[in-house]
Amino acid sequence: MDLAFSPEDRAFRDEVRDFIATHLPADIRRKIQAGDHLAKDDYARWQRILFERGWVASGWPKEYGGTGWGPIQRHIFYEEIAFGWAPRLLPFGLHMVAPVIIEFGNDAQRARYLPTIANGEEFWCQGYSEPGAGSDLASLATRAERQGENYLINGTKTWITAAQWADWIFVLARTDPNAKKQEGISFILVDMKTPGVTVRPIETIDGGKEINEVHLENVVVPVENLVGKENEGWTCAKFLLEHERTGTAGIAGCRQQLETLHELIARESIDDPRLEERIAQVEIELEALAFTELRTLAAESAGKRPGPESSILKIKGTEIQQALSELALDALGPYAESHLAPKYFNFRKTSIYAGSNEIQKNIIAKRILKL
């Protein structure tokens, strides 16, 4: 991929690489290398460091504090983050709700929320999935009843990553129960400190506790926290999911995993032609996916929003992530390092979140292939 880079791009890559090497706290790097779970403070410290350098809002317009990077620079930045053993920036504020607020919110909302999202002062989580509305998100049952200048919200959201840390949650709630399935839904911002909000952890199969259930019981939220128009939240939801699915490809992280896998095989002197064939196949697929991502980013930089093509990135990216975790486990078998098995189990979820891969195939069939 380096052959596609201009001298300016290569200089930028060196700048990012040097910055990570000299500014990433050593204790955070060690946690990433060991496969340990990070604490909230680890993410917050690293985001503050990048914020001070002006490198957090890579996808925002420059007038709102964005970096002004083109697609190649954004690609390089996240690749160097992965190779430098740095934490990814949590996406819920920076890459999910912020673009929605920029696109559909009003000036007061942009002034209130964007600065604290960028500097990491306030953490966010995503209130989409429900116990009975996961892949079929439009069947959500959470209600937001209008009462004067407030909404009264009741419902349960599940699989909510980082809710235990979050200061705010963006919630899809039904504001018109009589409307059709994908109508009558609104996009509302909820302060997690509001009475009636309860967070209950869900322990994952790898022992992690990053996901939760969030219960909303008679939660009073000002109408001014509505983003966009009432009953038109599905438009916001689709816009956000297109951004989320582009990011879940995880190409930079896959490149880093591939390098680590090669190092593991060399260190253990593993000689398995079939394993090498499988790794080579994944490398080919990853290169193809990387070019697809660049085309998507180029279209976005030209003013086009991510479209159904983001579903292709989501499907293939998560399949490659799972394949890499499986290859690492297969390489060592019963002698696998202690963190490899938990990682393998944790990566089973990648083909489910952000809309299951089966749903993504339906989107591709309907919106791209016109079937």
One Martini backbone bead per residue (centre of mass of N, CA, C, O) as a GRO file, in nm:
protein
  371
    1MET     BB    1   0.052   0.065  -0.013
    2ASP     BB    2   0.296   0.274  -0.016
    3LEU     BB    3   0.296   0.333  -0.330
    4ALA     BB    4   0.032   0.534  -0.297
    5PHE     BB    5   0.216   0.737  -0.165
    6SER     BB    6   0.311   1.035  -0.100
    7PRO     BB    7   0.547   1.228   0.035
    8GLU     BB    8   0.342   1.359   0.230
    9ASP     BB    9   0.226   1.096   0.344
   10ARG     BB   10   0.495   0.985   0.455
   11ALA     BB   11   0.547   1.220   0.646
   12PHE     BB   12   0.293   1.178   0.811
   13ARG     BB   13   0.353   0.895   0.905
   14ASP     BB   14   0.613   0.969   1.061
   15GLU     BB   15   0.476   1.167   1.254
   16VAL     BB   16   0.282   0.969   1.387
   17ARG     BB   17   0.485   0.755   1.476
   18ASP     BB   18   0.654   0.942   1.658
   19PHE     BB   19   0.430   1.036   1.845
   20ILE     BB   20   0.354   0.761   1.961
   21ALA     BB   21   0.638   0.679   2.066
   22THR     BB   22   0.653   0.954   2.265
   23HIS     BB   23   0.330   0.974   2.395
   24LEU     BB   24   0.267   0.697   2.476
   25PRO     BB   25   0.195   0.540   2.741
   26ALA     BB   26   0.352   0.264   2.866
   27ASP     BB   27   0.114   0.127   3.022
   28ILE     BB   28  -0.076   0.115   2.777
   29ARG     BB   29   0.098  -0.048   2.585
   30ARG     BB   30   0.122  -0.301   2.764
   31LYS     BB   31  -0.178  -0.373   2.764
   32ILE     BB   32  -0.212  -0.415   2.461
   33GLN     BB   33   0.010  -0.636   2.427
   34ALA     BB   34  -0.136  -0.829   2.655
   35GLY     BB   35  -0.463  -0.805   2.626
   36ASP     BB   36  -0.579  -0.599   2.810
   37HIS     BB   37  -0.796  -0.426   2.982
   38LEU     BB   38  -0.922  -0.111   2.979
   39ALA     BB   39  -0.953   0.189   3.120
   40LYS     BB   40  -1.094   0.488   3.117
   41ASP     BB   41  -0.828   0.648   3.166
   42ASP     BB   42  -0.677   0.542   2.922
   43TYR     BB   43  -0.856   0.670   2.707
   44ALA     BB   44  -0.851   0.964   2.816
   45ARG     BB   45  -0.550   1.022   2.803
   46TRP     BB   46  -0.511   0.969   2.498
   47GLN     BB   47  -0.719   1.176   2.397
   48ARG     BB   48  -0.584   1.428   2.519
   49ILE     BB   49  -0.322   1.405   2.361
   50LEU     BB   50  -0.458   1.422   2.077
   51PHE     BB   51  -0.611   1.686   2.120
   52GLU     BB   52  -0.361   1.870   2.162
   53ARG     BB   53  -0.272   1.788   1.855
   54GLY     BB   54  -0.542   1.766   1.666
   55TRP     BB   55  -0.629   1.416   1.654
   56VAL     BB   56  -0.962   1.327   1.680
   57ALA     BB   57  -1.148   1.470   1.435
   58SER     BB   58  -1.127   1.319   1.136
   59GLY     BB   59  -1.456   1.341   1.035
   60TRP     BB   60  -1.473   1.641   1.066
   61PRO     BB   61  -1.532   1.941   1.012
   62LYS     BB   62  -1.324   2.208   1.048
   63GLU     BB   63  -1.535   2.412   1.183
   64TYR     BB   64  -1.563   2.175   1.432
   65GLY     BB   65  -1.249   2.052   1.469
   66GLY     BB   66  -1.129   1.923   1.245
   67THR     BB   67  -0.843   1.808   1.067
   68GLY     BB   68  -0.856   1.794   0.734
   69TRP     BB   69  -0.835   1.520   0.632
   70GLY     BB   70  -0.782   1.283   0.421
   71PRO     BB   71  -0.818   0.954   0.346
   72ILE     BB   72  -0.518   0.878   0.368
   73GLN     BB   73  -0.461   1.002   0.647
   74ARG     BB   74  -0.670   0.839   0.800
   75HIS     BB   75  -0.552   0.566   0.732
   76ILE     BB   76  -0.271   0.613   0.853
   77PHE     BB   77  -0.346   0.678   1.143
   78TYR     BB   78  -0.489   0.399   1.214
   79GLU     BB   79  -0.248   0.227   1.144
   80GLU     BB   80  -0.049   0.352   1.355
   81ILE     BB   81  -0.212   0.294   1.603
   82ALA     BB   82  -0.192  -0.013   1.579
   83PHE     BB   83   0.127  -0.043   1.546
   84GLY     BB   84   0.169   0.135   1.828
   85TRP     BB   85  -0.013   0.026   2.062
   86ALA     BB   86  -0.281   0.187   2.054
   87PRO     BB   87  -0.567   0.312   2.129
   88ARG     BB   88  -0.864   0.344   2.041
   89LEU     BB   89  -1.104   0.554   1.970
   90LEU     BB   90  -1.388   0.605   2.093
   91PRO     BB   91  -1.681   0.617   1.881
   92PHE     BB   92  -1.954   0.727   2.010
   93GLY     BB   93  -1.879   1.029   1.989
   94LEU     BB   94  -1.684   1.091   1.742
   95HIS     BB   95  -1.828   0.867   1.512
   96MET     BB   96  -2.145   0.903   1.582
   97VAL     BB   97  -2.291   1.148   1.727
   98ALA     BB   98  -2.142   1.387   1.601
   99PRO     BB   99  -2.233   1.357   1.302
  100VAL     BB  100  -2.533   1.389   1.375
  101ILE     BB  101  -2.517   1.673   1.499
  102ILE     BB  102  -2.394   1.808   1.250
  103GLU     BB  103  -2.628   1.721   1.046
  104PHE     BB  104  -2.911   1.752   1.254
  105GLY     BB  105  -2.847   1.964   1.434
  106ASN     BB  106  -2.799   2.244   1.623
  107ASP     BB  107  -2.613   2.501   1.732
  108ALA     BB  108  -2.647   2.443   2.035
  109GLN     BB  109  -2.558   2.144   2.021
  110ARG     BB  110  -2.280   2.186   1.901
  111ALA     BB  111  -2.175   2.374   2.132
  112ARG     BB  112  -2.223   2.168   2.368
  113TYR     BB  113  -2.095   1.875   2.260
  114LEU     BB  114  -1.834   1.881   2.081
  115PRO     BB  115  -1.610   1.971   2.282
  116THR     BB  116  -1.651   1.723   2.493
  117ILE     BB  117  -1.593   1.504   2.286
  118ALA     BB  118  -1.308   1.585   2.190
  119ASN     BB  119  -1.168   1.608   2.496
  120GLY     BB  120  -1.312   1.375   2.685
  121GLU     BB  121  -1.508   1.478   2.914
  122GLU     BB  122  -1.731   1.309   2.753
  123PHE     BB  123  -1.898   1.012   2.754
  124TRP     BB  124  -2.031   0.760   2.530
  125CYS     BB  125  -2.333   0.586   2.424
  126GLN     BB  126  -2.541   0.328   2.266
  127GLY     BB  127  -2.914   0.332   2.219
  128TYR     BB  128  -3.044   0.067   2.046
  129SER     BB  129  -3.057  -0.206   2.147
  130GLU     BB  130  -3.279  -0.479   2.231
  131PRO     BB  131  -3.413  -0.766   2.347
  132GLY     BB  132  -3.634  -0.734   2.078
  133ALA     BB  133  -3.401  -0.533   1.916
  134GLY     BB  134  -3.159  -0.587   1.697
  135SER     BB  135  -3.157  -0.643   1.385
  136ASP     BB  136  -3.461  -0.537   1.439
  137LEU     BB  137  -3.464  -0.219   1.522
  138ALA     BB  138  -3.759  -0.112   1.436
  139SER     BB  139  -3.891  -0.289   1.693
  140LEU     BB  140  -3.875  -0.101   1.906
  141ALA     BB  141  -4.006  -0.017   2.257
  142THR     BB  142  -3.911   0.241   2.333
  143ARG     BB  143  -4.047   0.521   2.507
  144ALA     BB  144  -4.149   0.871   2.415
  145GLU     BB  145  -4.329   1.092   2.604
  146ARG     BB  146  -4.500   1.377   2.561
  147GLN     BB  147  -4.448   1.649   2.821
  148GLY     BB  148  -4.432   1.919   2.694
  149GLU     BB  149  -4.081   1.990   2.754
  150ASN     BB  150  -4.090   1.669   2.770
  151TYR     BB  151  -3.967   1.340   2.813
  152LEU     BB  152  -4.092   1.006   2.873
  153ILE     BB  153  -3.879   0.734   2.943
  154ASN     BB  154  -3.921   0.381   2.838
  155GLY     BB  155  -3.680   0.111   2.878
  156THR     BB  156  -3.447  -0.122   2.704
  157LYS     BB  157  -3.097  -0.160   2.675
  158THR     BB  158  -2.852  -0.356   2.488
  159TRP     BB  159  -2.520  -0.400   2.441
  160ILE     BB  160  -2.369  -0.156   2.602
  161THR     BB  161  -2.096   0.002   2.541
  162ALA     BB  162  -1.958   0.184   2.809
  163ALA     BB  163  -2.192   0.257   3.018
  164GLN     BB  164  -2.017   0.262   3.287
  165TRP     BB  165  -1.875   0.548   3.172
  166ALA     BB  166  -2.103   0.718   3.085
  167ASP     BB  167  -2.264   1.042   3.047
  168TRP     BB  168  -2.395   0.954   2.767
  169ILE     BB  169  -2.695   0.877   2.566
  170PHE     BB  170  -2.811   0.757   2.261
  171VAL     BB  171  -3.164   0.739   2.171
  172LEU     BB  172  -3.402   0.518   2.059
  173ALA     BB  173  -3.746   0.628   2.026
  174ARG     BB  174  -4.090   0.604   2.057
  175THR     BB  175  -4.323   0.877   1.962
  176ASP     BB  176  -4.514   0.689   1.758
  177PRO     BB  177  -4.711   0.406   1.802
  178ASN     BB  178  -4.892   0.440   1.516
  179ALA     BB  179  -4.670   0.403   1.339
  180LYS     BB  180  -4.467   0.283   1.144
  181LYS     BB  181  -4.192   0.109   1.211
  182GLN     BB  182  -3.982   0.346   1.078
  183GLU     BB  183  -4.168   0.525   1.228
  184GLY     BB  184  -4.185   0.720   1.516
  185ILE     BB  185  -3.878   0.788   1.557
  186SER     BB  186  -3.628   0.906   1.794
  187PHE     BB  187  -3.343   1.124   1.865
  188ILE     BB  188  -3.196   1.102   2.195
  189LEU     BB  189  -3.047   1.279   2.463
  190VAL     BB  190  -2.896   1.125   2.762
  191ASP     BB  191  -2.842   1.164   3.085
  192MET     BB  192  -2.699   0.931   3.306
  193LYS     BB  193  -2.790   1.104   3.577
  194THR     BB  194  -3.072   1.046   3.543
  195PRO     BB  195  -3.341   0.959   3.681
  196GLY     BB  196  -3.386   0.601   3.595
  197VAL     BB  197  -3.090   0.525   3.535
  198THR     BB  198  -2.969   0.187   3.468
  199VAL     BB  199  -2.672  -0.014   3.518
  200ARG     BB  200  -2.600  -0.348   3.382
  201PRO     BB  201  -2.383  -0.590   3.369
  202ILE     BB  202  -2.211  -0.791   3.109
  203GLU     BB  203  -2.056  -1.088   3.083
  204THR     BB  204  -1.824  -1.213   2.891
  205ILE     BB  205  -1.662  -1.497   2.770
  206ASP     BB  206  -1.371  -1.341   2.842
  207GLY     BB  207  -1.447  -1.159   3.119
  208GLY     BB  208  -1.573  -0.914   3.032
  209LYS     BB  209  -1.726  -0.556   3.109
  210GLU     BB  210  -1.826  -0.366   2.846
  211ILE     BB  211  -2.124  -0.459   2.876
  212ASN     BB  212  -2.484  -0.361   2.882
  213GLU     BB  213  -2.762  -0.266   3.062
  214VAL     BB  214  -3.025  -0.016   3.000
  215HIS     BB  215  -3.243   0.142   3.220
  216LEU     BB  216  -3.565   0.313   3.160
  217GLU     BB  217  -3.741   0.495   3.425
  218ASN     BB  218  -3.897   0.769   3.405
  219VAL     BB  219  -3.733   0.956   3.206
  220VAL     BB  220  -3.641   1.296   3.208
  221VAL     BB  221  -3.639   1.486   2.897
  222PRO     BB  222  -3.559   1.732   2.713
  223VAL     BB  223  -3.657   1.841   2.403
  224GLU     BB  224  -3.372   1.970   2.332
  225ASN     BB  225  -3.250   1.659   2.294
  226LEU     BB  226  -3.347   1.660   2.018
  227VAL     BB  227  -3.255   1.520   1.707
  228GLY     BB  228  -3.407   1.674   1.499
  229LYS     BB  229  -3.700   1.532   1.420
  230GLU     BB  230  -3.982   1.425   1.507
  231ASN     BB  231  -4.010   1.092   1.383
  232GLU     BB  232  -3.691   1.110   1.229
  233GLY     BB  233  -3.466   0.904   1.354
  234TRP     BB  234  -3.404   0.697   1.126
  235THR     BB  235  -3.219   0.880   0.967
  236CYS     BB  236  -3.003   0.901   1.185
  237ALA     BB  237  -2.953   0.597   1.222
  238LYS     BB  238  -2.848   0.535   0.935
  239PHE     BB  239  -2.618   0.736   0.931
  240LEU     BB  240  -2.464   0.612   1.170
  241LEU     BB  241  -2.433   0.316   1.065
  242GLU     BB  242  -2.254   0.386   0.825
  243HIS     BB  243  -2.018   0.484   1.000
  244GLU     BB  244  -1.985   0.232   1.179
  245ARG     BB  245  -1.936   0.016   0.950
  246THR     BB  246  -1.679   0.138   0.845
  247GLY     BB  247  -1.517   0.107   1.127
  248THR     BB  248  -1.549  -0.222   1.162
  249ALA     BB  249  -1.324  -0.331   0.975
  250GLY     BB  250  -1.031  -0.303   1.105
  251ILE     BB  251  -0.765  -0.289   0.925
  252ALA     BB  252  -0.533  -0.195   1.105
  253GLY     BB  253  -0.564  -0.422   1.315
  254CYS     BB  254  -0.517  -0.654   1.114
  255ARG     BB  255  -0.229  -0.583   1.042
  256GLN     BB  256  -0.121  -0.619   1.329
  257GLN     BB  257  -0.206  -0.917   1.361
  258LEU     BB  258  -0.036  -1.026   1.128
  259GLU     BB  259   0.239  -0.950   1.238
  260THR     BB  260   0.210  -1.109   1.502
  261LEU     BB  261   0.173  -1.386   1.368
  262HIS     BB  262   0.447  -1.400   1.229
  263GLU     BB  263   0.613  -1.377   1.490
  264LEU     BB  264   0.503  -1.632   1.625
  265ILE     BB  265   0.593  -1.838   1.409
  266ALA     BB  266   0.896  -1.771   1.427
  267ARG     BB  267   0.938  -1.817   1.734
  268GLU     BB  268   0.808  -2.129   1.712
  269SER     BB  269   0.884  -2.277   1.449
  270ILE     BB  270   0.650  -2.298   1.237
  271ASP     BB  271   0.563  -2.581   1.008
  272ASP     BB  272   0.275  -2.494   0.797
  273PRO     BB  273   0.148  -2.486   0.490
  274ARG     BB  274  -0.156  -2.454   0.546
  275LEU     BB  275  -0.132  -2.205   0.725
  276GLU     BB  276   0.007  -2.026   0.513
  277GLU     BB  277  -0.229  -2.027   0.316
  278ARG     BB  278  -0.437  -1.895   0.502
  279ILE     BB  279  -0.279  -1.634   0.548
  280ALA     BB  280  -0.255  -1.547   0.251
  281GLN     BB  281  -0.561  -1.519   0.204
  282VAL     BB  282  -0.605  -1.295   0.414
  283GLU     BB  283  -0.410  -1.089   0.289
  284ILE     BB  284  -0.562  -1.055   0.024
  285GLU     BB  285  -0.835  -0.966   0.145
  286LEU     BB  286  -0.720  -0.717   0.296
  287GLU     BB  287  -0.620  -0.558   0.055
  288ALA     BB  288  -0.894  -0.533  -0.085
  289LEU     BB  289  -1.033  -0.388   0.154
  290ALA     BB  290  -0.850  -0.140   0.167
  291PHE     BB  291  -0.936  -0.029  -0.112
  292THR     BB  292  -1.234  -0.004  -0.045
  293GLU     BB  293  -1.197   0.201   0.182
  294LEU     BB  294  -1.062   0.422   0.012
  295ARG     BB  295  -1.303   0.466  -0.174
  296THR     BB  296  -1.498   0.551   0.049
  297LEU     BB  297  -1.329   0.792   0.155
  298ALA     BB  298  -1.315   0.947  -0.111
  299ALA     BB  299  -1.619   0.991  -0.140
  300GLU     BB  300  -1.650   1.141   0.129
  301SER     BB  301  -1.446   1.378   0.060
  302ALA     BB  302  -1.650   1.455  -0.192
  303GLY     BB  303  -1.946   1.453  -0.018
  304LYS     BB  304  -2.008   1.161   0.043
  305ARG     BB  305  -2.179   0.939   0.204
  306PRO     BB  306  -2.209   0.666   0.352
  307GLY     BB  307  -2.319   0.366   0.231
  308PRO     BB  308  -2.394   0.038   0.159
  309GLU     BB  309  -2.085  -0.024   0.131
  310SER     BB  310  -2.032  -0.052   0.441
  311SER     BB  311  -2.129  -0.349   0.453
  312ILE     BB  312  -1.882  -0.472   0.321
  313LEU     BB  313  -1.679  -0.388   0.535
  314LYS     BB  314  -1.813  -0.528   0.771
  315ILE     BB  315  -1.812  -0.817   0.680
  316LYS     BB  316  -1.511  -0.860   0.596
  317GLY     BB  317  -1.372  -0.745   0.845
  318THR     BB  318  -1.495  -0.946   1.057
  319GLU     BB  319  -1.399  -1.206   0.920
  320ILE     BB  320  -1.095  -1.143   0.946
  321GLN     BB  321  -1.080  -1.115   1.250
  322GLN     BB  322  -1.168  -1.406   1.305
  323ALA     BB  323  -0.950  -1.552   1.139
  324LEU     BB  324  -0.703  -1.445   1.300
  325SER     BB  325  -0.781  -1.561   1.578
  326GLU     BB  326  -0.785  -1.855   1.473
  327LEU     BB  327  -0.492  -1.876   1.368
  328ALA     BB  328  -0.349  -1.823   1.637
  329LEU     BB  329  -0.471  -2.069   1.780
  330ASP     BB  330  -0.379  -2.290   1.573
  331ALA     BB  331  -0.069  -2.248   1.587
  332LEU     BB  332  -0.060  -2.352   1.913
  333GLY     BB  333  -0.293  -2.465   2.045
  334PRO     BB  334  -0.240  -2.588   2.363
  335TYR     BB  335  -0.001  -2.341   2.366
  336ALA     BB  336  -0.157  -2.106   2.400
  337GLU     BB  337  -0.188  -1.810   2.492
  338SER     BB  338  -0.384  -1.672   2.735
  339HIS     BB  339  -0.513  -1.436   2.531
  340LEU     BB  340  -0.619  -1.594   2.274
  341ALA     BB  341  -0.887  -1.724   2.360
  342PRO     BB  342  -1.043  -1.472   2.452
  343LYS     BB  343  -1.019  -1.332   2.177
  344TYR     BB  344  -1.168  -1.539   2.012
  345PHE     BB  345  -1.437  -1.518   2.167
  346ASN     BB  346  -1.481  -1.210   2.135
  347PHE     BB  347  -1.482  -1.219   1.805
  348ARG     BB  348  -1.770  -1.342   1.765
  349LYS     BB  349  -1.923  -1.051   1.775
  350THR     BB  350  -1.847  -0.892   1.507
  351SER     BB  351  -2.091  -1.028   1.326
  352ILE     BB  352  -2.323  -0.870   1.503
  353TYR     BB  353  -2.248  -0.601   1.536
  354ALA     BB  354  -2.378  -0.333   1.361
  355GLY     BB  355  -2.517  -0.549   1.235
  356SER     BB  356  -2.556  -0.823   1.106
  357ASN     BB  357  -2.433  -0.993   0.837
  358GLU     BB  358  -2.710  -1.078   0.731
  359ILE     BB  359  -2.822  -0.791   0.710
  360GLN     BB  360  -2.603  -0.681   0.517
  361LYS     BB  361  -2.681  -0.867   0.280
  362ASN     BB  362  -2.960  -0.744   0.242
  363ILE     BB  363  -2.864  -0.458   0.178
  364ILE     BB  364  -2.700  -0.530  -0.072
  365ALA     BB  365  -2.931  -0.664  -0.233
  366LYS     BB  366  -3.122  -0.408  -0.235
  367ARG     BB  367  -2.918  -0.140  -0.278
  368ILE     BB  368  -2.711  -0.264  -0.500
  369LEU     BB  369  -2.851  -0.519  -0.663
  370LYS     BB  370  -3.172  -0.495  -0.675
  371LEU     BB  371  -3.341  -0.765  -0.548
   0.00000   0.00000   0.00000
